[in-house]
């Protein structure tokens, strides 16, 4: 188990085979909610660039991705989702979660060194985030439009 993961777990209810896609729907909804929150953070970073005392933050995307990857592993093994809380991500009831923004030290250094480069970095970060959100939204639409025919493997959700 990842050393950053606490031993706090949140389960969704076990689902039967005919409702298996509900786990994937929930994961995609998690990705969409995360990317929406991250978009707000990145926009705030751009708006406040160069302001006295401002320090850019980001959501811990790699940490969130690892939590979802572990949940997919549990889905494959036991047809249920298992979310593990981390220092920065806490799960609640019915698929809710809170993500604590973390200081983006490399972005802060970049902002101090070259504000234009910093803005370009934030814009590119937001474009990548938007692509992730769009991909999750399109997969969700596909799954919801034909739930009996659509199957998304863990490899498609988390390539590589």
Secondary structure as UniProt FT lines:
FT   TURN            3..4
FT   STRAND          5..11
FT   HELIX           17..19
FT   HELIX           21..47
FT   TURN            48..50
FT   TURN            52..53
FT   STRAND          57..58
FT   HELIX           61..78
FT   STRAND          82..86
FT   STRAND          89..91
FT   HELIX           93..95
FT   STRAND          97..99
FT   STRAND          102..103
FT   HELIX           105..113
FT   HELIX           115..145
FT   TURN            147..149
FT   HELIX           154..157
//
